[in-house]
Amino acid sequence: QQSTLGLWEEGCTATAMAASAGGRISLPGAATNAAGGADAGEGDSGALQVAEALRTIALKNPCAHCGKQGALKRCSICKQVWYCGAECQKAGWRRHKKRCAPPLSINEICAKVLAAHTAGKWRGVLEWEVRMEELMEGQPDAACNGILSWFFIAHLRGSLSTGSPQHALSAASLGSRRVDLLGKMERFRDQGETICT
C-alpha cells in the first residue's frame, strides 16, 4: 500500500512527464487530495503549480546518458546529474563515477581552488568557475578581488596553453571586474583618509 505522499509524488512526476511530452495535465484524485486540494476534476491550482515546476525542471535537465529531455531522476550522491531512470543511470555510471562526489561547502571549494591555483593547475581552478559568484557572496571586497584573480590567472594560463580566444575573452571580462572592484576599494580608502585628516 502506497502512502498519500507517495501517491502525490507519483502523480506530480507523471504530470510533469505528460506535460513535457505535450500531454494533458491531470492528477490522480488521491494525489491531488494529498496536496490539499479537491478532486482531480476540479483542477487544484497548487498541485498544478507543482506539476508545472516539475515540467520546467524536466525541460531544463537532459539525461546525462542518452541526452533525452525530461530527466526527472537525479544522482543521489552529487545531485548534479540527471537521468531518465535507473537504466540510464546504470549505463552512465562508468563515466559519471570519475566526477561524482557529494556537494562541497564553500570553504572546501575555496581550499581546492587555492590548492590548484598555488600548484599552477589552471584547469583545476576553472573546474570551479561555475561556483565563483557563490564563493564571492558576502565576502569583503579584498577577498572578492583575490577570488577573481584566481580565475583571471587561470584563464590567462589557459589562453597561453591552448591559444583559445574564449580563455582570453574570459580573462578580459574578469580583469574588467577586478579593475572596477579595485577602483571601488581605492575610493573607499581615499574617503577614509579624508575623514581621518
Backbone as CSV, one residue per row, in Angstrom:
resi,resn,N_x,N_y,N_z,CA_x,CA_y,CA_z,C_x,C_y,C_z
1,GLN,0.845,-1.184,0.000,0.000,0.000,0.000,0.892,1.249,0.000
2,GLN,0.590,2.152,-0.913,1.392,3.360,-1.055,0.887,4.455,-0.128
3,SER,1.797,5.269,0.413,1.398,6.384,1.265,0.787,7.482,0.414
4,THR,0.062,8.381,1.080,-0.552,9.506,0.371,0.527,10.379,-0.272
5,LEU,1.629,10.606,0.466,2.720,11.407,-0.084,3.310,10.729,-1.310
6,GLY,3.465,9.412,-1.242,3.996,8.659,-2.382,3.100,8.792,-3.598
7,LEU,1.763,8.712,-3.373,0.822,8.881,-4.480,0.912,10.286,-5.060
8,TRP,1.058,11.282,-4.179,1.154,12.658,-4.651,2.413,12.855,-5.490
9,GLU,3.571,12.334,-4.986,4.824,12.439,-5.738,4.709,11.729,-7.079
10,GLU,4.092,10.537,-7.066,3.920,9.783,-8.304,3.053,10.561,-9.286
11,GLY,1.988,11.168,-8.758,1.107,11.956,-9.617,1.811,13.165,-10.201
12,CYS,2.623,13.846,-9.390,3.362,15.016,-9.878,4.385,14.611,-10.931
13,THR,5.069,13.482,-10.695,6.050,13.010,-11.673,5.367,12.661,-12.980
14,ALA,4.258,11.932,-12.892,3.522,11.560,-14.095,3.004,12.797,-14.813
15,THR,2.532,13.780,-14.043,2.026,15.017,-14.628,3.135,15.778,-15.340
16,ALA,4.295,15.872,-14.690,5.417,16.589,-15.304,5.855,15.896,-16.583
17,MET,5.882,14.571,-16.552,6.288,13.833,-17.750,5.269,14.031,-18.869
18,ALA,3.981,13.999,-18.515,2.942,14.200,-19.527,3.008,15.619,-20.085
19,ALA,3.218,16.581,-19.189,3.279,17.977,-19.625,4.480,18.217,-20.525
20,SER,5.628,17.601,-20.180,6.813,17.804,-21.011,6.657,17.145,-22.365
21,ALA,5.791,16.130,-22.450,5.539,15.463,-23.719,4.376,16.119,-24.454
22,GLY,3.833,17.196,-23.882,2.740,17.922,-24.519,1.376,17.340,-24.190
23,GLY,1.300,16.465,-23.215,0.038,15.823,-22.849,-0.824,16.705,-21.970
24,ARG,-2.042,16.213,-21.703,-2.988,16.921,-20.856,-2.556,16.774,-19.403
25,ILE,-2.628,17.849,-18.647,-2.250,17.803,-17.236,-3.452,17.386,-16.412
26,SER,-3.323,16.251,-15.732,-4.355,15.815,-14.794,-3.691,14.971,-13.731
27,LEU,-4.107,15.170,-12.509,-3.543,14.425,-11.393,-4.545,13.410,-10.886
28,PRO,-4.052,12.258,-10.375,-4.960,11.316,-9.745,-5.620,11.979,-8.540
29,GLY,-6.856,11.594,-8.241,-7.601,12.199,-7.129,-6.863,12.116,-5.817
30,ALA,-6.281,10.961,-5.505,-5.569,10.819,-4.237,-4.359,11.731,-4.186
31,ALA,-3.709,11.892,-5.319,-2.524,12.747,-5.358,-2.916,14.199,-5.162
32,THR,-4.009,14.621,-5.784,-4.457,15.998,-5.638,-4.919,16.258,-4.216
33,ASN,-5.654,15.303,-3.654,-6.114,15.473,-2.279,-4.950,15.552,-1.315
34,ALA,-3.871,14.808,-1.569,-2.692,14.851,-0.704,-2.049,16.221,-0.738
35,ALA,-2.199,16.935,-1.846,-1.633,18.268,-1.970,-2.521,19.311,-1.297
36,GLY,-3.650,18.858,-0.747,-4.523,19.783,-0.039,-5.618,20.345,-0.907
37,GLY,-5.830,19.792,-2.073,-6.831,20.311,-2.989,-8.040,19.415,-3.059
38,ALA,-8.840,19.632,-4.065,-10.057,18.859,-4.272,-9.757,17.692,-5.197
39,ASP,-10.807,17.111,-5.755,-10.609,16.000,-6.680,-9.918,16.495,-7.936
40,ALA,-9.345,15.537,-8.685,-8.580,15.886,-9.882,-9.406,16.667,-10.880
41,GLY,-10.703,16.377,-10.949,-11.546,17.040,-11.922,-11.769,18.508,-11.617
42,GLU,-11.543,18.921,-10.371,-11.798,20.308,-10.001,-10.614,21.224,-10.261
43,GLY,-9.451,20.668,-10.680,-8.315,21.490,-11.084,-7.635,22.216,-9.949
44,ASP,-7.028,21.513,-9.040,-6.324,22.118,-7.907,-5.133,22.918,-8.413
45,SER,-5.114,24.228,-8.167,-4.048,25.078,-8.694,-2.712,24.816,-8.008
46,GLY,-2.696,24.476,-6.703,-1.442,24.182,-6.012,-0.731,22.988,-6.615
47,ALA,-1.487,21.910,-6.852,-0.888,20.712,-7.444,-0.442,20.997,-8.865
48,LEU,-1.198,21.803,-9.591,-0.811,22.133,-10.967,0.441,23.005,-10.988
49,GLN,0.608,23.872,-9.982,1.828,24.678,-9.898,3.035,23.787,-9.648
50,VAL,2.865,22.790,-8.771,3.951,21.838,-8.531,4.262,21.088,-9.812
51,ALA,3.222,20.648,-10.513,3.427,19.919,-11.768,4.132,20.802,-12.796
52,GLU,3.756,22.068,-12.858,4.398,22.983,-13.804,5.862,23.200,-13.444
53,ALA,6.152,23.306,-12.139,7.549,23.448,-11.703,8.350,22.216,-12.091
54,LEU,7.764,21.041,-11.896,8.452,19.805,-12.283,8.646,19.738,-13.794
55,ARG,7.653,20.208,-14.542,7.780,20.226,-16.005,8.935,21.129,-16.426
56,THR,9.060,22.283,-15.780,10.147,23.214,-16.076,11.491,22.571,-15.785
57,ILE,11.586,21.887,-14.638,12.825,21.188,-14.293,13.141,20.138,-15.342
58,ALA,12.115,19.373,-15.734,12.312,18.300,-16.705,12.806,18.842,-18.035
59,LEU,12.312,19.997,-18.454,12.740,20.564,-19.725,14.163,21.097,-19.664
60,LYS,14.611,21.495,-18.480,15.958,22.031,-18.332,17.007,20.943,-18.190
61,ASN,16.611,19.738,-17.770,17.583,18.718,-17.420,17.563,17.542,-18.384
62,PRO,18.475,17.543,-19.336,18.565,16.375,-20.205,19.245,15.218,-19.472
63,CYS,18.943,14.014,-19.891,19.560,12.829,-19.303,21.051,12.841,-19.603
64,ALA,21.869,12.600,-18.584,23.325,12.617,-18.743,23.821,11.456,-19.594
65,HIS,23.015,10.405,-19.735,23.445,9.258,-20.533,22.954,9.351,-21.980
66,CYS,21.635,9.478,-22.153,21.089,9.441,-23.520,20.835,10.825,-24.103
67,GLY,20.802,11.868,-23.251,20.608,13.232,-23.733,19.160,13.634,-23.935
68,LYS,18.237,12.708,-23.711,16.820,12.992,-23.913,16.319,13.973,-22.860
69,GLN,15.529,14.958,-23.296,14.945,15.932,-22.372,13.925,15.245,-21.476
70,GLY,13.714,15.786,-20.301,12.692,15.271,-19.415,13.213,14.359,-18.328
71,ALA,14.501,14.428,-18.033,15.083,13.582,-16.985,14.590,14.059,-15.618
72,LEU,14.015,13.159,-14.846,13.449,13.523,-13.551,14.182,12.892,-12.381
73,LYS,15.114,12.003,-12.626,15.857,11.342,-11.549,17.243,11.952,-11.468
74,ARG,17.642,12.349,-10.265,18.936,12.998,-10.065,19.874,12.058,-9.323
75,CYS,21.174,12.143,-9.626,22.173,11.342,-8.922,22.057,11.641,-7.430
76,SER,21.935,10.596,-6.627,21.722,10.799,-5.202,22.997,11.182,-4.459
77,ILE,24.147,11.040,-5.103,25.410,11.385,-4.444,25.772,12.845,-4.692
78,CYS,25.959,13.214,-5.968,26.418,14.579,-6.276,25.268,15.560,-6.479
79,LYS,24.106,15.066,-6.787,22.918,15.892,-7.021,23.120,16.901,-8.155
80,GLN,24.027,16.590,-9.076,24.335,17.500,-10.173,23.929,16.951,-11.537
81,VAL,23.699,15.643,-11.636,23.468,14.981,-12.918,22.089,14.339,-12.904
82,TRP,21.384,14.454,-14.027,20.020,13.943,-14.145,19.976,12.760,-15.102
83,TYR,19.034,11.839,-14.862,18.848,10.656,-15.695,17.362,10.422,-15.947
84,CYS,17.077,9.704,-17.057,15.693,9.307,-17.370,15.181,8.314,-16.325
85,GLY,16.040,7.406,-15.927,15.651,6.376,-14.977,16.846,5.527,-14.587
86,ALA,16.555,4.417,-13.925,17.608,3.544,-13.404,18.478,2.959,-14.523
87,GLU,17.863,2.637,-15.656,18.641,2.034,-16.750,19.723,2.998,-17.258
88,CYS,19.338,4.245,-17.489,20.312,5.242,-17.971,21.364,5.528,-16.907
89,GLN,20.960,5.548,-15.634,21.928,5.808,-14.574,22.958,4.689,-14.498
90,LYS,22.503,3.443,-14.589,23.433,2.307,-14.563,24.352,2.335,-15.775
91,ALA,23.783,2.643,-16.942,24.587,2.674,-18.164,25.612,3.816,-18.143
92,GLY,25.276,4.926,-17.505,26.166,6.076,-17.483,27.106,6.117,-16.282
93,TRP,26.983,5.159,-15.365,27.761,5.204,-14.128,29.256,5.122,-14.379
94,ARG,29.699,4.302,-15.300,31.135,4.128,-15.551,31.807,5.470,-15.853
95,ARG,31.146,6.286,-16.650,31.703,7.593,-16.997,31.497,8.601,-15.863
96,HIS,30.317,8.569,-15.227,29.983,9.577,-14.211,30.755,9.373,-12.905
97,LYS,31.088,8.153,-12.559,31.698,7.898,-11.248,33.049,8.587,-11.078
98,LYS,33.716,8.943,-12.188,35.005,9.639,-12.103,34.851,11.039,-11.517
99,ARG,33.685,11.658,-11.750,33.467,13.035,-11.287,32.447,13.132,-10.152
100,CYS,31.800,12.028,-9.836,30.723,12.056,-8.845,31.284,12.202,-7.437
101,ALA,30.825,13.209,-6.744,31.230,13.447,-5.354,30.142,14.255,-4.673
102,PRO,29.987,14.103,-3.366,28.982,14.905,-2.665,29.266,16.402,-2.834
103,PRO,28.214,17.233,-2.824,28.426,18.678,-2.945,29.346,19.178,-1.824
104,LEU,30.227,20.102,-2.172,31.188,20.628,-1.203,30.715,21.960,-0.630
105,SER,31.180,22.251,0.569,30.887,23.549,1.177,31.761,24.612,0.513
106,ILE,31.415,25.865,0.743,32.182,26.985,0.182,33.636,26.931,0.655
107,ASN,33.859,26.620,1.920,35.232,26.546,2.438,36.032,25.439,1.761
108,GLU,35.391,24.293,1.507,36.081,23.192,0.835,36.426,23.558,-0.606
109,ILE,35.505,24.249,-1.272,35.769,24.676,-2.652,36.909,25.688,-2.675
110,CYS,36.884,26.659,-1.757,37.969,27.650,-1.688,39.315,26.959,-1.508
111,ALA,39.354,25.959,-0.647,40.606,25.236,-0.402,41.074,24.529,-1.668
112,LYS,40.149,23.912,-2.414,40.518,23.213,-3.647,40.997,24.198,-4.721
113,VAL,40.292,25.324,-4.850,40.678,26.332,-5.847,42.053,26.904,-5.504
114,LEU,42.265,27.236,-4.242,43.549,27.789,-3.813,44.679,26.787,-4.052
115,ALA,44.436,25.510,-3.738,45.463,24.480,-3.955,45.795,24.349,-5.439
116,ALA,44.770,24.354,-6.294,45.011,24.257,-7.739,45.734,25.499,-8.248
117,HIS,45.340,26.685,-7.743,45.975,27.935,-8.151,47.454,27.943,-7.743
118,THR,47.728,27.543,-6.508,49.103,27.517,-5.997,49.964,26.553,-6.791
119,ALA,49.375,25.435,-7.217,50.108,24.432,-7.996,50.186,24.786,-9.481
120,GLY,49.549,25.883,-9.882,49.587,26.299,-11.287,48.718,25.440,-12.193
121,LYS,47.744,24.753,-11.627,46.856,23.880,-12.405,45.614,24.673,-12.799
122,TRP,45.706,25.361,-13.938,44.627,26.247,-14.348,43.329,25.504,-14.616
123,ARG,43.391,24.291,-15.127,42.154,23.527,-15.360,41.464,23.189,-14.035
124,GLY,42.250,22.905,-13.018,41.695,22.619,-11.693,40.980,23.817,-11.101
125,VAL,41.475,25.013,-11.384,40.816,26.240,-10.909,39.510,26.453,-11.678
126,LEU,39.575,26.320,-13.005,38.407,26.607,-13.834,37.285,25.595,-13.645
127,GLU,37.620,24.439,-13.113,36.604,23.427,-12.815,35.556,23.977,-11.850
128,TRP,35.953,24.943,-11.035,35.058,25.518,-10.023,34.501,26.875,-10.412
129,GLU,34.749,27.327,-11.636,34.303,28.660,-12.034,32.783,28.815,-11.967
130,VAL,32.050,27.737,-12.150,30.589,27.818,-12.083,30.113,28.229,-10.687
131,ARG,30.947,28.077,-9.683,30.578,28.445,-8.311,31.266,29.746,-7.860
132,MET,31.885,30.473,-8.798,32.638,31.678,-8.452,31.773,32.720,-7.739
133,GLU,30.598,33.001,-8.274,29.726,34.019,-7.660,29.338,33.598,-6.248
134,GLU,29.097,32.314,-6.079,28.745,31.788,-4.760,29.920,31.949,-3.786
135,LEU,31.138,31.750,-4.277,32.330,31.919,-3.443,32.476,33.374,-2.983
136,MET,32.090,34.312,-3.852,32.281,35.732,-3.565,31.162,36.328,-2.713
137,GLU,30.023,35.648,-2.668,28.854,36.173,-1.972,29.144,36.438,-0.495
138,GLY,28.902,37.668,-0.083,29.073,38.046,1.313,30.513,38.264,1.756
139,GLN,31.463,38.172,0.837,32.882,38.355,1.177,33.247,39.832,1.093
140,PRO,34.239,40.266,1.861,34.718,41.655,1.712,35.363,41.842,0.339
141,ASP,35.454,43.087,-0.091,35.973,43.391,-1.428,37.360,42.808,-1.673
142,ALA,38.227,42.859,-0.673,39.591,42.339,-0.847,39.561,40.832,-1.128
143,ALA,38.690,40.100,-0.446,38.574,38.663,-0.681,37.996,38.392,-2.064
144,CYS,37.009,39.184,-2.472,36.432,39.036,-3.817,37.486,39.282,-4.881
145,ASN,38.343,40.275,-4.654,39.424,40.547,-5.597,40.356,39.338,-5.701
146,GLY,40.667,38.724,-4.580,41.514,37.535,-4.591,40.883,36.388,-5.361
147,ILE,39.594,36.164,-5.138,38.880,35.082,-5.835,38.842,35.359,-7.335
148,LEU,38.529,36.610,-7.705,38.545,36.977,-9.132,39.926,36.758,-9.742
149,SER,40.964,37.061,-8.979,42.322,36.913,-9.519,42.665,35.445,-9.780
150,TRP,42.167,34.519,-8.933,42.417,33.091,-9.182,41.902,32.684,-10.552
151,PHE,40.657,33.083,-10.849,40.042,32.700,-12.119,40.621,33.489,-13.288
152,PHE,40.969,34.757,-13.048,41.611,35.585,-14.069,42.931,34.954,-14.510
153,ILE,43.769,34.598,-13.551,45.080,33.993,-13.856,44.904,32.632,-14.518
154,ALA,43.914,31.864,-14.068,43.660,30.546,-14.678,43.286,30.705,-16.144
155,HIS,42.462,31.709,-16.464,42.096,31.929,-17.871,43.294,32.418,-18.679
156,LEU,44.134,33.250,-18.086,45.353,33.670,-18.791,46.235,32.461,-19.099
157,ARG,46.427,31.593,-18.109,47.225,30.377,-18.325,46.578,29.486,-19.379
158,GLY,45.255,29.387,-19.328,44.543,28.589,-20.334,44.702,29.161,-21.720
159,SER,44.665,30.476,-21.829,44.847,31.128,-23.124,46.243,30.874,-23.675
160,LEU,47.242,30.970,-22.801,48.618,30.727,-23.233,48.849,29.262,-23.603
161,SER,48.227,28.357,-22.869,48.420,26.926,-23.118,47.697,26.432,-24.365
162,THR,46.472,26.931,-24.574,45.648,26.396,-25.663,45.517,27.339,-26.850
163,GLY,45.753,28.616,-26.622,45.549,29.592,-27.688,44.072,29.894,-27.912
164,SER,43.223,29.440,-27.007,41.775,29.611,-27.153,41.364,31.064,-26.933
165,PRO,40.626,31.640,-27.893,40.156,33.010,-27.707,39.124,33.108,-26.569
166,GLN,38.432,32.012,-26.267,37.438,32.034,-25.186,38.109,32.318,-23.843
167,HIS,39.286,31.721,-23.624,40.014,31.997,-22.377,40.440,33.459,-22.321
168,ALA,40.870,34.001,-23.451,41.288,35.403,-23.489,40.108,36.328,-23.203
169,LEU,38.936,36.016,-23.767,37.744,36.836,-23.515,37.315,36.754,-22.054
170,SER,37.365,35.549,-21.486,37.001,35.390,-20.078,37.978,36.133,-19.181
171,ALA,39.266,36.076,-19.502,40.272,36.798,-18.723,40.028,38.295,-18.804
172,ALA,39.682,38.801,-19.992,39.413,40.232,-20.159,38.200,40.646,-19.321
173,SER,37.149,39.824,-19.333,35.949,40.124,-18.553,36.247,40.140,-17.055
174,LEU,36.991,39.134,-16.585,37.359,39.083,-15.167,38.299,40.223,-14.797
175,GLY,39.209,40.568,-15.706,40.116,41.690,-15.471,39.355,42.989,-15.310
176,SER,38.323,43.177,-16.124,37.488,44.373,-16.030,36.760,44.423,-14.685
177,ARG,36.261,43.280,-14.236,35.603,43.227,-12.924,36.589,43.552,-11.815
178,ARG,37.825,43.077,-11.940,38.839,43.368,-10.923,39.161,44.856,-10.897
179,VAL,39.282,45.484,-12.072,39.568,46.916,-12.139,38.447,47.699,-11.456
180,ASP,37.191,47.334,-11.742,36.050,48.003,-11.109,36.095,47.842,-9.596
181,LEU,36.381,46.624,-9.159,36.430,46.340,-7.728,37.584,47.086,-7.060
182,LEU,38.752,47.081,-7.692,39.903,47.799,-7.134,39.636,49.302,-7.075
183,GLY,38.947,49.835,-8.100,38.581,51.257,-8.107,37.654,51.585,-6.946
184,LYS,36.698,50.689,-6.697,35.774,50.869,-5.577,36.529,50.820,-4.253
185,MET,37.459,49.887,-4.128,38.247,49.777,-2.898,39.114,51.018,-2.703
186,GLU,39.671,51.549,-3.773,40.529,52.745,-3.712,39.703,53.961,-3.286
187,ARG,38.471,54.093,-3.824,37.605,55.224,-3.445,37.296,55.176,-1.956
188,PHE,37.000,53.973,-1.433,36.722,53.857,-0.001,37.964,54.193,0.827
189,ARG,39.133,53.783,0.365,40.372,54.090,1.082,40.598,55.592,1.099
190,ASP,40.399,56.234,-0.066,40.562,57.693,-0.150,39.571,58.418,0.753
191,GLN,38.322,57.952,0.793,37.318,58.575,1.653,37.718,58.423,3.123
192,GLY,38.248,57.274,3.465,38.697,57.036,4.847,39.817,57.971,5.247
193,GLU,40.778,58.201,4.338,41.890,59.103,4.609,41.396,60.545,4.762
194,THR,40.390,60.916,3.954,39.836,62.275,4.025,39.146,62.487,5.367
195,ILE,38.391,61.494,5.815,37.665,61.597,7.081,38.639,61.668,8.257
196,CYS,39.732,60.911,8.184,40.692,60.847,9.294,41.561,62.099,9.388
197,THR,41.703,62.855,8.292,42.582,64.026,8.351,41.830,65.288,8.677
